[in-house]
Amino acid sequence: MNTAVTTTAARSRALSALGIPLLGVLAAIQGSAPNIAATALVGASRGLDMVGGDQALAASMQTLAIAASVITTGLLADRIGRRRMLVIALLVAIAGQLLVAAAPSTIVYIAGQAVSGVGLGAVYAAAFAYIQVLAAPGRLPAAVATFAAVAGASSVVFTFAGGLLASADWRLAFVLVPVLSALSAVAVFALLPAVPPSLTEKRDVWGQLLLTAGMVVFLYGVSQLATSLTDPLTWGVMAIGAILLAGFVWSQTRVAHPFFPVGLFRRPLFLAALCAGFVFNFSVAASFLQLTNLWQYVLGLAPSAVALWQLPITLTSIVGAILLGRLMTKGMSDQTSLLLGGLLSAVGFVAAALARESDSPLAFVPAGILIALGVTAAALPYGTLILSEAPAEFYGPVTSSRTTFGQLFYSLGTALSTVVVTQLTVHGIVGRLNAGMTESEVAAALKSVGTYAKDGVRPDPVVFDAAVAAYRDGFGILMISIAVISVVVGIVGSRLIARGRRAGVPAE
């Protein structure tokens, strides 16, 4: 009998040891899918004759679908069981990606991306929620770190493989996720324990509809900020989205069976988790996009060269997740990790601003490494605090909300950083050219700069030099601004953690 018990316990530990990395792989499938889609979008646009508006919608549809549906699918996981939800989500992702791969028209392509977003969002959310199930007592930070490290490493491999397939044929790129999902579905049954349903009562449906509509409308408005900061239609769309989201919050305080505990927004530790999520997602979005743009537009690097220069930064985040996870397991608090994340990110952004005049990508790598360490330090309390704050009766929706907030903060980082750099660059070009050109010549110069950004055709050397100088200055101002934001949000988050601990909330 003792031998049988020992064998069973050993098998359980072995499955848990393999289960956490599997969850990381599942997260990487979701994380790499938008990257693969972005790589294949040029080929898909040409193959399906997409116009500008359709191309923008095709690029953002998967993200919109994830943000709109993930809390509802988290609720469904509580109702039908998390392992069953994972398998269903993988099957939905397979269907959506194959629909994209076979799309005969733009509308089918966009519909396939919407289906993919629903499935892949549910995959990530269910995988993240499983961490608490598999983590050994007292080792949640280490489990979250392993999850993040495996997800990061696997995402690099999957994205690279998808890029190779896209270079052969854009349709082939959308076969990779179905293959990975099918293999993962088998592994889910083999390695993850069944989690029984925890929800039987009905939950508010109208609130879910308000949340879905609000997230889609608001995020669509945010995505349009990158095109114009002053367009009344953009702000009108965002206002409608905000009203719908306010309606969702109001509804959850009035119904008998809410599906999301909005009272969490008054809890210091949950608010601290959102601060950590902001530092992580906003900083990743802004730094990744703007470093990539500077390397391509200003330094003239090819996309393949940009990918190589990004490798040290990516590897740093993977190694950093493991090391920081061990430190948290040995006693480093969520408060320290979040504060460290804000400070390291800020130092990295300042270093990027100082390097803006360099003509070598190597000068920006130390800044990228510091930012990677900072956002990784913020990501760990983001995960552990969300998991620890999720009430048992709302476990699925609350743990899934991590993905919703992540998409929101990431979209804000992408859109706002683009607006700031673009506006500062335009202002800088005009200021530099006004002294020697007429108003019409300045307008023509700005148009030629826009053509360069789109098609790579260099404008007149005088105009190009002015544009490069203005872009560098705009990049520097943006980096300093984000550094200040990172420090402030990190400090606010760490103080919220201290407040929550003083209120008697036990440490994880």
Sequence and secondary structure as in RCSB ss.txt:
>XXXX:A:sequence
MNTAVTTTAARSRALSALGIPLLGVLAAIQGSAPNIAATALVGASRGLDMVGGDQALAASMQTLAIAASVITTGL
LADRIGRRRMLVIALLVAIAGQLLVAAAPSTIVYIAGQAVSGVGLGAVYAAAFAYIQVLAAPGRLPAAVATFAAV
AGASSVVFTFAGGLLASADWRLAFVLVPVLSALSAVAVFALLPAVPPSLTEKRDVWGQLLLTAGMVVFLYGVSQL
ATSLTDPLTWGVMAIGAILLAGFVWSQTRVAHPFFPVGLFRRPLFLAALCAGFVFNFSVAASFLQLTNLWQYVLG
LAPSAVALWQLPITLTSIVGAILLGRLMTKGMSDQTSLLLGGLLSAVGFVAAALARESDSPLAFVPAGILIALGV
TAAALPYGTLILSEAPAEFYGPVTSSRTTFGQLFYSLGTALSTVVVTQLTVHGIVGRLNAGMTESEVAAALKSVG
TYAKDGVRPDPVVFDAAVAAYRDGFGILMISIAVISVVVGIVGSRLIARGRRAGVPAE
>XXXX:A:secstr
 HHHHHHHHHHHHHHHHHHHHHHHHHHHHHHHHHHHHHHHHHHHHHHHT  HHHHHHHHHHHHHHHHHHHHHHHH
HHHHH HHHHHHHHHHHHHHHHHHHHT SSHHHHHHHHHHHHHHHHHHHHHHHHHHHHHS TT HHHHHHHHHHH
HHHHHHHHHHHHHHHHHH HHHHTTHHHHHHHHHHHHHHHHS        S   SHHHHHHHHHHHHHHHHHHHH
TT SS HHHHHHHHHHHHHHHHHHHHHTTSSS SS GGGGG HHHHHHHHHHHHHHHHHHHHHHHHHHIIIIIS 
  HHHHHHHHHHHHHHHHHHHHHHHHHHHTT  HHHHHHHHHHHHHHHHHHHHHTTT S GGGGHHHHHHHHHHH
HHHHHHHHHHHHHH  GGGHHHHHHHHHHHHHHHHHHHHHHHHHHHHHHHHHHHHHHHTTTS HHHHHHHHHHHH
HHHHH     HHHHHHHHHHHHHHHHHHHHHHHHHHHHHHHHHHHHHHHHHHTT    
